[in-house]
Amino acid sequence: MSTDSSPGSHESKDQTHAVENLDHHECWQLLRSVSVGRLAVWVENHPDIFPINYKVDHGTLVFRTAEGTKLQAATGDTPVALEADGVDADTGVAWSVVVKGQAAPVQNPQEVMDTVGLLLFPWQAGQKEHFVRITPDTVTGRRFKVVPPQTWWTPLDDSTRSGLE
């Protein structure tokens, strides 16, 4: 039995279940490889999540949106988080990257022009006239092998089953 206690993985009886913590460079490379993520914001005393299209721009993330809840919550006083992920269908390896930081509207005319050049096209129709930039405080990521359900499924024993009935 081999265990790996290096910083890049959790100890595991079977290394196919190990979680690899990604370095800063890998996180940004993966963020560039997809264009859709989930934006987590705080709205009226509860969390909310919105799917967004984004682009990486000089160590920040930029997205477009219309007037409304998402814009107000993202550009308010509370921090935001963005999560993006993917799975390689050939290898069964999945990854997830989380960016936490502050979001602010892009307002400087030159910065707006530069942001338009990112060719950021939302999937949903409508006027998305507001550009928002997320400046990260932290960027973390992990990679792991997707395992079949039999490896994590636990059959219910009689005492557990009787408590559910």
C-alpha positions in Angstrom: 0.0 0.0 0.0 1.4 3.4 -1.0 0.4 6.7 0.3 1.4 10.1 -1.0 1.4 12.9 1.5 3.0 15.5 -0.8 1.3 18.9 -1.0 -0.2 18.1 -4.4 -2.4 15.2 -3.3 -4.4 13.7 -0.4 -3.3 10.5 1.2 -5.2 7.6 -0.4 -5.1 3.8 -0.3 -5.6 3.9 -4.1 -3.9 6.7 -6.0 -6.6 6.7 -8.6 -8.7 8.5 -5.9 -6.0 11.1 -5.2 -6.8 14.8 -5.5 -4.1 16.9 -7.1 -4.0 20.6 -6.0 -3.1 22.7 -9.0 -0.5 25.4 -9.1 -1.3 29.0 -10.0 -0.1 28.6 -13.6 -2.2 25.5 -14.2 -5.3 27.2 -12.8 -5.0 30.1 -15.2 -4.3 27.8 -18.1 -7.5 25.8 -17.4 -9.5 29.0 -16.9 -8.4 30.0 -20.4 -9.5 26.7 -21.8 -13.2 27.2 -21.2 -15.5 30.2 -21.5 -18.3 29.4 -19.1 -18.3 29.4 -15.4 -20.6 29.9 -12.4 -20.6 33.3 -10.6 -21.5 33.1 -6.9 -22.7 36.4 -5.4 -24.5 37.5 -2.3 -28.1 38.7 -3.0 -30.4 40.0 -0.2 -29.1 37.9 2.6 -28.6 34.7 0.6 -26.1 33.3 -1.9 -27.0 33.1 -5.6 -25.3 31.5 -8.6 -25.4 32.6 -12.2 -23.8 30.9 -15.3 -21.7 33.4 -17.2 -19.4 33.6 -20.2 -16.1 35.1 -19.3 -12.6 35.8 -20.7 -9.3 35.9 -18.9 -7.6 39.3 -19.3 -4.2 40.0 -17.7 -4.7 38.1 -14.5 -8.4 39.1 -14.2 -11.7 37.7 -15.4 -14.2 39.8 -17.5 -17.8 39.1 -18.2 -20.7 41.0 -19.8 -24.2 41.4 -18.3 -27.3 43.4 -18.4 -28.9 45.6 -15.7 -30.3 43.5 -12.9 -29.6 41.3 -9.9 -26.4 39.8 -11.2 -24.8 43.2 -12.0 -25.9 44.8 -8.7 -24.8 41.9 -6.6 -21.5 41.4 -8.4 -20.4 45.0 -8.2 -21.6 45.6 -4.6 -19.5 45.6 -1.5 -19.3 41.8 -1.0 -16.7 39.5 -2.6 -17.6 37.2 -5.5 -16.5 33.7 -6.5 -16.3 32.1 -10.0 -16.0 28.4 -10.5 -15.1 26.8 -13.8 -14.5 23.1 -14.5 -14.1 20.4 -17.1 -13.7 16.7 -17.7 -11.4 15.1 -20.3 -13.7 12.4 -21.8 -10.8 10.3 -23.0 -8.9 10.1 -19.6 -11.8 10.6 -17.2 -9.8 13.3 -15.4 -11.8 16.3 -14.0 -10.7 19.7 -12.8 -12.2 22.6 -11.0 -10.8 26.1 -10.5 -12.3 28.6 -8.0 -11.5 32.4 -8.2 -12.4 34.5 -5.2 -12.1 38.3 -5.3 -13.8 41.6 -5.9 -15.8 42.5 -9.0 -16.1 46.1 -10.4 -17.7 47.6 -13.4 -15.3 48.4 -16.3 -15.9 52.2 -16.7 -12.8 53.9 -18.0 -13.4 54.5 -21.8 -10.0 53.1 -22.9 -10.5 50.0 -20.7 -14.0 49.5 -22.1 -12.5 49.6 -25.6 -9.8 47.1 -24.7 -12.4 44.9 -23.1 -14.6 45.0 -26.2 -11.5 43.6 -28.0 -11.7 40.4 -25.9 -14.5 39.2 -28.2 -16.7 38.2 -25.3 -20.0 36.9 -26.7 -22.7 35.8 -24.2 -24.7 32.7 -25.1 -28.0 34.3 -24.0 -29.6 36.9 -26.3 -30.2 40.4 -25.1 -28.3 43.6 -24.5 -25.4 42.9 -22.2 -23.9 46.4 -22.1 -22.1 46.2 -18.8 -18.6 44.8 -18.6 -17.5 43.5 -15.1 -13.9 42.7 -14.1 -13.2 40.2 -11.3 -9.8 40.9 -9.7 -8.8 37.8 -7.8 -7.6 37.6 -4.2 -7.2 33.8 -4.5 -7.2 31.3 -7.3 -7.3 27.6 -6.3 -7.8 24.4 -8.3 -7.8 20.7 -8.1 -7.7 17.8 -10.5 -9.0 14.2 -9.9 -10.0 11.1 -11.7 -13.8 10.6 -12.0 -14.6 7.2 -10.5 -17.6 4.9 -11.2 -20.4 5.0 -8.7 -19.6 1.6 -7.3 -16.5 3.0 -5.7 -18.4 5.5 -3.6 -21.9 4.0 -3.3 -22.6 2.5 0.1 -25.5 0.0 0.5 -27.9 0.8 3.2 -27.8 -1.6 6.1 -31.0 -2.7 7.9 -30.8 -0.1 10.7 -30.2 2.8 8.2 -33.0 1.6 5.9 -35.5 1.2 8.8 -34.8 4.9 9.8 -35.8 6.0 6.3 -39.1 4.2 6.2 
